[in-house]
Amino acid sequence: MTSHIAKTVIRELLERTLFSKYVNMDGSINYYMIDNTLFDNMVNGYYISGDNFLNAYKKTKKFIVSASKETHIVTDEQKSRIEASLDKLKASLELLLPILKDLKEKGLNTFEVQLSLKEIEKEHPTAFRTIKTIGIERAIELNNVVKIQKAVAEIEGKKHKEHFGFMGYLKKHINVKSNYTWSQLNTILSNGIKECQLIKVKPTLEFLRNYYEVSDRKYIGTTGNKKIYRYIIEKCKFNL
């Protein structure tokens, strides 16, 4: 009985051990598994370094190979940090600022740097577009993600304010010296923003005041038992 238990325990240990795959059920050596492991380790060794990989091809004598080095501005490790970030734009900007600073020192108009900028634009289109909005040199000067985003927002806001299609829409739907409820103004702004395809713009009173002088909310009168409050459009700030 003791001998049977001992055999069972030993069998279970052999089956669970890391080396169990190298032993057959009858206790003999599994040479096929040993050969497979040696082969796997040999192949993995080719990828330890570029030289190992290149030499593996040369040893076959079936390939004509040559080596050339490429410098990637953004490393795989940096890419993984960006992908893991919840705020990818912020992470990209934080990563690119020191890189752009180095490129500026080399000369932004040199051929090598222009190629690097093209690679950055391809890898990080949103972040690069954000930087181009204020200019690479201005972004380097600010050297702060929050300040860059604020500067970009100001420029984008100015573009929206000077949108002639939207100003024409407002001229058509809002009359100076007339009064409106906020619900009416909100509907007019929302429809105009949608019609003119303005991006990242919300229908707020602050936004409306870019185009008109608007009074504070004023009590107009009472309908039944309900007090009525409206905004008076006092003056238009643009000419069309």
ZADO-1210 file (C-alpha; in nm, 4 decimals, padded with zeros to 6 digits):
<atoms>
<atom x="00.0000" y="00.0000" z="00.0000" code="MET" pos="1"/>
<atom x="00.2792" y="00.2380" z="00.1001" code="THR" pos="2"/>
<atom x="00.4653" y="00.1527" z="-00.2194" code="SER" pos="3"/>
<atom x="00.1538" y="00.2285" z="-00.4286" code="HIS" pos="4"/>
<atom x="00.1026" y="00.5686" z="-00.2607" code="ILE" pos="5"/>
<atom x="00.4685" y="00.6539" z="-00.3088" code="ALA" pos="6"/>
<atom x="00.4479" y="00.5719" z="-00.6795" code="LYS" pos="7"/>
<atom x="00.1331" y="00.7836" z="-00.7153" code="THR" pos="8"/>
<atom x="00.2972" y="01.0818" z="-00.5444" code="VAL" pos="9"/>
<atom x="00.6099" y="01.0513" z="-00.7564" code="ILE" pos="10"/>
<atom x="00.3986" y="01.0216" z="-01.0763" code="ARG" pos="11"/>
<atom x="00.2031" y="01.3382" z="-00.9870" code="GLU" pos="12"/>
<atom x="00.5243" y="01.5265" z="-00.9105" code="LEU" pos="13"/>
<atom x="00.6708" y="01.4232" z="-01.2442" code="LEU" pos="14"/>
<atom x="00.3539" y="01.5264" z="-01.4290" code="GLU" pos="15"/>
<atom x="00.3429" y="01.8695" z="-01.2633" code="ARG" pos="16"/>
<atom x="00.7115" y="01.9531" z="-01.2784" code="THR" pos="17"/>
<atom x="00.8471" y="02.1869" z="-01.5464" code="LEU" pos="18"/>
<atom x="01.0495" y="01.9019" z="-01.6942" code="PHE" pos="19"/>
<atom x="00.7613" y="01.6532" z="-01.7212" code="SER" pos="20"/>
<atom x="00.7251" y="01.7204" z="-02.0949" code="LYS" pos="21"/>
<atom x="01.0752" y="01.5767" z="-02.1495" code="TYR" pos="22"/>
<atom x="00.9795" y="01.2397" z="-01.9973" code="VAL" pos="23"/>
<atom x="00.7525" y="00.9818" z="-02.1593" code="ASN" pos="24"/>
<atom x="00.4795" y="00.8008" z="-01.9629" code="MET" pos="25"/>
<atom x="00.7032" y="00.4947" z="-01.9271" code="ASP" pos="26"/>
<atom x="00.9824" y="00.7069" z="-01.7721" code="GLY" pos="27"/>
<atom x="01.2045" y="00.7178" z="-02.0815" code="SER" pos="28"/>
<atom x="01.3483" y="01.0455" z="-02.2192" code="ILE" pos="29"/>
<atom x="01.1355" y="01.2319" z="-02.4765" code="ASN" pos="30"/>
<atom x="01.4049" y="01.3302" z="-02.7266" code="TYR" pos="31"/>
<atom x="01.1535" y="01.4962" z="-02.9614" code="TYR" pos="32"/>
<atom x="01.0549" y="01.7518" z="-02.6959" code="MET" pos="33"/>
<atom x="01.4201" y="01.8171" z="-02.6139" code="ILE" pos="34"/>
<atom x="01.4940" y="01.8838" z="-02.9832" code="ASP" pos="35"/>
<atom x="01.1912" y="02.1191" z="-03.0077" code="ASN" pos="36"/>
<atom x="01.3059" y="02.3165" z="-02.7033" code="THR" pos="37"/>
<atom x="01.6602" y="02.3482" z="-02.8358" code="LEU" pos="38"/>
<atom x="01.5246" y="02.4672" z="-03.1701" code="PHE" pos="39"/>
<atom x="01.2903" y="02.7230" z="-03.0065" code="ASP" pos="40"/>
<atom x="01.5732" y="02.8626" z="-02.7949" code="ASN" pos="41"/>
<atom x="01.7990" y="02.8840" z="-03.0997" code="MET" pos="42"/>
<atom x="01.5367" y="03.0805" z="-03.2949" code="VAL" pos="43"/>
<atom x="01.4665" y="03.3112" z="-02.9993" code="ASN" pos="44"/>
<atom x="01.8389" y="03.3785" z="-02.9809" code="GLY" pos="45"/>
<atom x="01.8285" y="03.5294" z="-03.3302" code="TYR" pos="46"/>
<atom x="01.6074" y="03.8111" z="-03.2019" code="TYR" pos="47"/>
<atom x="01.8210" y="03.9121" z="-02.9039" code="ILE" pos="48"/>
<atom x="02.0087" y="04.1652" z="-03.1157" code="SER" pos="49"/>
<atom x="02.0276" y="04.2987" z="-03.4682" code="GLY" pos="50"/>
<atom x="02.3695" y="04.1365" z="-03.5185" code="ASP" pos="51"/>
<atom x="02.2380" y="03.7926" z="-03.4176" code="ASN" pos="52"/>
<atom x="01.9473" y="03.8278" z="-03.6588" code="PHE" pos="53"/>
<atom x="02.1744" y="03.9355" z="-03.9448" code="LEU" pos="54"/>
<atom x="02.4269" y="03.6569" z="-03.8800" code="ASN" pos="55"/>
<atom x="02.1506" y="03.3955" z="-03.8826" code="ALA" pos="56"/>
<atom x="02.0700" y="03.4893" z="-04.2431" code="TYR" pos="57"/>
<atom x="02.4381" y="03.4995" z="-04.3401" code="LYS" pos="58"/>
<atom x="02.5054" y="03.1496" z="-04.2003" code="LYS" pos="59"/>
<atom x="02.2451" y="02.9957" z="-04.4304" code="THR" pos="60"/>
<atom x="02.4471" y="03.1192" z="-04.7329" code="LYS" pos="61"/>
<atom x="02.1168" y="03.1447" z="-04.9197" code="LYS" pos="62"/>
<atom x="02.0615" y="03.5175" z="-04.8768" code="PHE" pos="63"/>
<atom x="02.2542" y="03.8269" z="-04.9741" code="ILE" pos="64"/>
<atom x="02.2030" y="04.0574" z="-04.6794" code="VAL" pos="65"/>
<atom x="02.3216" y="04.4019" z="-04.5787" code="SER" pos="66"/>
<atom x="02.2491" y="04.6115" z="-04.2710" code="ALA" pos="67"/>
<atom x="02.1273" y="04.9689" z="-04.2540" code="SER" pos="68"/>
<atom x="02.0270" y="05.1612" z="-03.9443" code="LYS" pos="69"/>
<atom x="01.7095" y="05.3664" z="-03.9099" code="GLU" pos="70"/>
<atom x="01.6598" y="05.6122" z="-03.6281" code="THR" pos="71"/>
<atom x="01.3032" y="05.6245" z="-03.4987" code="HIS" pos="72"/>
<atom x="01.2270" y="05.9462" z="-03.3181" code="ILE" pos="73"/>
<atom x="00.9503" y="05.7825" z="-03.1147" code="VAL" pos="74"/>
<atom x="01.0538" y="05.4520" z="-02.9568" code="THR" pos="75"/>
<atom x="00.8301" y="05.1498" z="-02.9010" code="ASP" pos="76"/>
<atom x="00.8478" y="05.2129" z="-02.5255" code="GLU" pos="77"/>
<atom x="00.7247" y="05.5696" z="-02.5724" code="GLN" pos="78"/>
<atom x="00.4443" y="05.4493" z="-02.8003" code="LYS" pos="79"/>
<atom x="00.3274" y="05.2010" z="-02.5378" code="SER" pos="80"/>
<atom x="00.3188" y="05.4786" z="-02.2770" code="ARG" pos="81"/>
<atom x="00.0975" y="05.6857" z="-02.5020" code="ILE" pos="82"/>
<atom x="-00.1366" y="05.3957" z="-02.5799" code="GLU" pos="83"/>
<atom x="-00.1708" y="05.3201" z="-02.2078" code="ALA" pos="84"/>
<atom x="-00.2615" y="05.6796" z="-02.1273" code="SER" pos="85"/>
<atom x="-00.6275" y="05.7765" z="-02.0905" code="LEU" pos="86"/>
<atom x="-00.5456" y="06.1245" z="-02.2241" code="ASP" pos="87"/>
<atom x="-00.3528" y="06.0302" z="-02.5367" code="LYS" pos="88"/>
<atom x="-00.3306" y="06.3855" z="-02.6699" code="LEU" pos="89"/>
<atom x="-00.1743" y="06.5086" z="-02.3445" code="LYS" pos="90"/>
<atom x="00.0662" y="06.2137" z="-02.3361" code="ALA" pos="91"/>
<atom x="00.1672" y="06.2702" z="-02.6992" code="SER" pos="92"/>
<atom x="00.2298" y="06.6410" z="-02.6427" code="LEU" pos="93"/>
<atom x="00.4398" y="06.5719" z="-02.3320" code="GLU" pos="94"/>
<atom x="00.6429" y="06.3200" z="-02.5311" code="LEU" pos="95"/>
<atom x="00.6882" y="06.5351" z="-02.8426" code="LEU" pos="96"/>
<atom x="00.7924" y="06.8623" z="-02.6765" code="LEU" pos="97"/>
<atom x="01.1502" y="06.7537" z="-02.5845" code="PRO" pos="98"/>
<atom x="01.1844" y="06.5788" z="-02.9219" code="ILE" pos="99"/>
<atom x="01.0795" y="06.8938" z="-03.1097" code="LEU" pos="100"/>
<atom x="01.3206" y="07.0991" z="-02.8987" code="LYS" pos="101"/>
<atom x="01.6088" y="06.8737" z="-03.0083" code="ASP" pos="102"/>
<atom x="01.4975" y="06.8956" z="-03.3713" code="LEU" pos="103"/>
<atom x="01.4843" y="07.2751" z="-03.3550" code="LYS" pos="104"/>
<atom x="01.8468" y="07.2827" z="-03.2377" code="GLU" pos="105"/>
<atom x="01.9403" y="07.0781" z="-03.5468" code="LYS" pos="106"/>
<atom x="01.7475" y="07.3200" z="-03.7691" code="GLY" pos="107"/>
<atom x="01.3785" y="07.2774" z="-03.8523" code="LEU" pos="108"/>
<atom x="01.4375" y="07.3365" z="-04.2237" code="ASN" pos="109"/>
<atom x="01.7071" y="07.0731" z="-04.2719" code="THR" pos="110"/>
<atom x="01.6217" y="06.7709" z="-04.4837" code="PHE" pos="111"/>
<atom x="01.6844" y="06.5196" z="-04.2021" code="GLU" pos="112"/>
<atom x="01.4629" y="06.7095" z="-03.9565" code="VAL" pos="113"/>
<atom x="01.1864" y="06.7499" z="-04.2134" code="GLN" pos="114"/>
<atom x="01.1836" y="06.3708" z="-04.2596" code="LEU" pos="115"/>
<atom x="01.1626" y="06.3281" z="-03.8830" code="SER" pos="116"/>
<atom x="00.8706" y="06.5719" z="-03.8653" code="LEU" pos="117"/>
<atom x="00.6894" y="06.3757" z="-04.1358" code="LYS" pos="118"/>
<atom x="00.7356" y="06.0580" z="-03.9310" code="GLU" pos="119"/>
<atom x="00.6043" y="06.2326" z="-03.6177" code="ILE" pos="120"/>
<atom x="00.3029" y="06.3631" z="-03.8100" code="GLU" pos="121"/>
<atom x="00.2279" y="06.0115" z="-03.9347" code="LYS" pos="122"/>
<atom x="00.2630" y="05.8519" z="-03.5898" code="GLU" pos="123"/>
<atom x="00.0813" y="06.1280" z="-03.3941" code="HIS" pos="124"/>
<atom x="-00.1504" y="06.3157" z="-03.6342" code="PRO" pos="125"/>
<atom x="-00.3741" y="06.4713" z="-03.3669" code="THR" pos="126"/>
<atom x="-00.0893" y="06.5943" z="-03.1454" code="ALA" pos="127"/>
<atom x="00.1099" y="06.7209" z="-03.4438" code="PHE" pos="128"/>
<atom x="-00.1946" y="06.9029" z="-03.5836" code="ARG" pos="129"/>
<atom x="-00.2430" y="07.0629" z="-03.2420" code="THR" pos="130"/>
<atom x="00.1183" y="07.1835" z="-03.2375" code="ILE" pos="131"/>
<atom x="00.1022" y="07.3111" z="-03.5964" code="LYS" pos="132"/>
<atom x="-00.1987" y="07.5260" z="-03.5035" code="THR" pos="133"/>
<atom x="00.0278" y="07.7549" z="-03.2988" code="ILE" pos="134"/>
<atom x="00.3538" y="07.6635" z="-03.4719" code="GLY" pos="135"/>
<atom x="00.6384" y="07.4387" z="-03.3601" code="ILE" pos="136"/>
<atom x="00.8558" y="07.7257" z="-03.2342" code="GLU" pos="137"/>
<atom x="00.5684" y="07.8731" z="-03.0314" code="ARG" pos="138"/>
<atom x="00.4923" y="07.5308" z="-02.8797" code="ALA" pos="139"/>
<atom x="00.8592" y="07.4919" z="-02.7801" code="ILE" pos="140"/>
<atom x="00.8557" y="07.8418" z="-02.6320" code="GLU" pos="141"/>
<atom x="00.5475" y="07.7655" z="-02.4187" code="LEU" pos="142"/>
<atom x="00.6962" y="07.4261" z="-02.3196" code="ASN" pos="143"/>
<atom x="00.3812" y="07.3364" z="-02.1274" code="ASN" pos="144"/>
<atom x="00.0950" y="07.1147" z="-02.2394" code="VAL" pos="145"/>
<atom x="-00.1772" y="07.3153" z="-02.0640" code="VAL" pos="146"/>
<atom x="-00.0485" y="07.6438" z="-02.2081" code="LYS" pos="147"/>
<atom x="-00.0307" y="07.4904" z="-02.5563" code="ILE" pos="148"/>
<atom x="-00.3878" y="07.3601" z="-02.5371" code="GLN" pos="149"/>
<atom x="-00.5067" y="07.7003" z="-02.4134" code="LYS" pos="150"/>
<atom x="-00.3285" y="07.8814" z="-02.6981" code="ALA" pos="151"/>
<atom x="-00.4767" y="07.6395" z="-02.9518" code="VAL" pos="152"/>
<atom x="-00.8252" y="07.6895" z="-02.8056" code="ALA" pos="153"/>
<atom x="-00.7893" y="08.0669" z="-02.8416" code="GLU" pos="154"/>
<atom x="-00.6910" y="08.0342" z="-03.2072" code="ILE" pos="155"/>
<atom x="-00.9693" y="07.7866" z="-03.2784" code="GLU" pos="156"/>
<atom x="-01.2173" y="08.0156" z="-03.1008" code="GLY" pos="157"/>
<atom x="-01.1042" y="08.3084" z="-03.3154" code="LYS" pos="158"/>
<atom x="-01.1562" y="08.1001" z="-03.6294" code="LYS" pos="159"/>
<atom x="-01.5115" y="08.0221" z="-03.5188" code="HIS" pos="160"/>
<atom x="-01.5828" y="08.3868" z="-03.4377" code="LYS" pos="161"/>
<atom x="-01.4712" y="08.4888" z="-03.7878" code="GLU" pos="162"/>
<atom x="-01.6809" y="08.2206" z="-03.9585" code="HIS" pos="163"/>
<atom x="-01.8716" y="08.4233" z="-04.2196" code="PHE" pos="164"/>
<atom x="-02.1265" y="08.1490" z="-04.2829" code="GLY" pos="165"/>
<atom x="-02.2174" y="08.1408" z="-03.9151" code="PHE" pos="166"/>
<atom x="-02.2330" y="08.5205" z="-03.8921" code="MET" pos="167"/>
<atom x="-02.4677" y="08.5227" z="-04.1905" code="GLY" pos="168"/>
<atom x="-02.6843" y="08.2647" z="-04.0169" code="TYR" pos="169"/>
<atom x="-02.7015" y="08.4791" z="-03.7007" code="LEU" pos="170"/>
<atom x="-02.7865" y="08.7907" z="-03.9033" code="LYS" pos="171"/>
<atom x="-03.0776" y="08.6042" z="-04.0537" code="LYS" pos="172"/>
<atom x="-03.2170" y="08.4578" z="-03.7298" code="HIS" pos="173"/>
<atom x="-03.1409" y="08.7185" z="-03.4605" code="ILE" pos="174"/>
<atom x="-03.2741" y="09.0759" z="-03.4683" code="ASN" pos="175"/>
<atom x="-03.1122" y="09.3630" z="-03.2818" code="VAL" pos="176"/>
<atom x="-03.3366" y="09.5287" z="-03.0181" code="LYS" pos="177"/>
<atom x="-03.5504" y="09.2128" z="-03.0021" code="SER" pos="178"/>
<atom x="-03.5789" y="09.0006" z="-02.6889" code="ASN" pos="179"/>
<atom x="-03.5520" y="08.6232" z="-02.6645" code="TYR" pos="180"/>
<atom x="-03.5857" y="08.3547" z="-02.4021" code="THR" pos="181"/>
<atom x="-03.2741" y="08.1448" z="-02.3450" code="TRP" pos="182"/>
<atom x="-03.4575" y="07.8467" z="-02.4918" code="SER" pos="183"/>
<atom x="-03.5053" y="08.0400" z="-02.8174" code="GLN" pos="184"/>
<atom x="-03.1423" y="08.1565" z="-02.8293" code="LEU" pos="185"/>
<atom x="-03.0145" y="07.8091" z="-02.7457" code="ASN" pos="186"/>
<atom x="-03.2140" y="07.6613" z="-03.0358" code="THR" pos="187"/>
<atom x="-03.0872" y="07.9262" z="-03.2786" code="ILE" pos="188"/>
<atom x="-02.7239" y="07.8753" z="-03.1746" code="LEU" pos="189"/>
<atom x="-02.7463" y="07.4943" z="-03.1758" code="SER" pos="190"/>
<atom x="-02.8956" y="07.4854" z="-03.5252" code="ASN" pos="191"/>
<atom x="-02.6358" y="07.7334" z="-03.6525" code="GLY" pos="192"/>
<atom x="-02.3446" y="07.5399" z="-03.5037" code="ILE" pos="193"/>
<atom x="-02.4737" y="07.2208" z="-03.6623" code="LYS" pos="194"/>
<atom x="-02.5466" y="07.3824" z="-03.9991" code="GLU" pos="195"/>
<atom x="-02.2025" y="07.5476" z="-04.0208" code="CYS" pos="196"/>
<atom x="-02.0257" y="07.2381" z="-03.8819" code="GLN" pos="197"/>
<atom x="-01.8411" y="07.4259" z="-03.6094" code="LEU" pos="198"/>
<atom x="-01.6254" y="07.1848" z="-03.4087" code="ILE" pos="199"/>
<atom x="-01.6019" y="07.1854" z="-03.0275" code="LYS" pos="200"/>
<atom x="-01.8405" y="07.4786" z="-02.9921" code="VAL" pos="201"/>
<atom x="-02.1249" y="07.4862" z="-02.7413" code="LYS" pos="202"/>
<atom x="-02.4341" y="07.7111" z="-02.7570" code="PRO" pos="203"/>
<atom x="-02.3600" y="07.9331" z="-02.4579" code="THR" pos="204"/>
<atom x="-02.4402" y="08.2928" z="-02.3743" code="LEU" pos="205"/>
<atom x="-02.0668" y="08.3647" z="-02.3601" code="GLU" pos="206"/>
<atom x="-02.0307" y="08.2354" z="-02.7170" code="PHE" pos="207"/>
<atom x="-02.3247" y="08.4515" z="-02.8368" code="LEU" pos="208"/>
<atom x="-02.1615" y="08.7593" z="-02.6826" code="ARG" pos="209"/>
<atom x="-01.8736" y="08.7221" z="-02.9276" code="ASN" pos="210"/>
<atom x="-02.1195" y="08.8472" z="-03.1895" code="TYR" pos="211"/>
<atom x="-02.3726" y="09.0607" z="-03.0008" code="TYR" pos="212"/>
<atom x="-02.4004" y="09.2861" z="-02.7013" code="GLU" pos="213"/>
<atom x="-02.6578" y="09.0972" z="-02.4943" code="VAL" pos="214"/>
<atom x="-02.8251" y="09.2230" z="-02.1799" code="SER" pos="215"/>
<atom x="-02.8440" y="09.0266" z="-01.8586" code="ASP" pos="216"/>
<atom x="-03.1640" y="08.8299" z="-01.8142" code="ARG" pos="217"/>
<atom x="-03.4445" y="09.0786" z="-01.7604" code="LYS" pos="218"/>
<atom x="-03.7948" y="09.0483" z="-01.6230" code="TYR" pos="219"/>
<atom x="-04.0389" y="09.1282" z="-01.9037" code="ILE" pos="220"/>
<atom x="-04.3743" y="09.0590" z="-01.7468" code="GLY" pos="221"/>
<atom x="-04.6075" y="08.7905" z="-01.6218" code="THR" pos="222"/>
<atom x="-04.8227" y="08.5524" z="-01.8213" code="THR" pos="223"/>
<atom x="-05.0851" y="08.4018" z="-01.5941" code="GLY" pos="224"/>
<atom x="-04.8888" y="08.3216" z="-01.2795" code="ASN" pos="225"/>
<atom x="-04.5604" y="08.2701" z="-01.4645" code="LYS" pos="226"/>
<atom x="-04.2901" y="08.5386" z="-01.4699" code="LYS" pos="227"/>
<atom x="-04.1240" y="08.5897" z="-01.8086" code="ILE" pos="228"/>
<atom x="-03.7504" y="08.6595" z="-01.8368" code="TYR" pos="229"/>
<atom x="-03.5745" y="08.7394" z="-02.1629" code="ARG" pos="230"/>
<atom x="-03.2442" y="08.8583" z="-02.3058" code="TYR" pos="231"/>
<atom x="-03.2342" y="09.1744" z="-02.5160" code="ILE" pos="232"/>
<atom x="-03.0058" y="09.1826" z="-02.8190" code="ILE" pos="233"/>
<atom x="-02.8710" y="09.5351" z="-02.7843" code="GLU" pos="234"/>
<atom x="-02.6094" y="09.5600" z="-03.0616" code="LYS" pos="235"/>
<atom x="-02.4429" y="09.3551" z="-03.3381" code="CYS" pos="236"/>
<atom x="-02.0623" y="09.3416" z="-03.3158" code="LYS" pos="237"/>
<atom x="-01.9931" y="09.2409" z="-03.6773" code="PHE" pos="238"/>
<atom x="-02.0658" y="09.3871" z="-04.0211" code="ASN" pos="239"/>
<atom x="-02.1783" y="09.1826" z="-04.3194" code="LEU" pos="240"/>
</atoms>
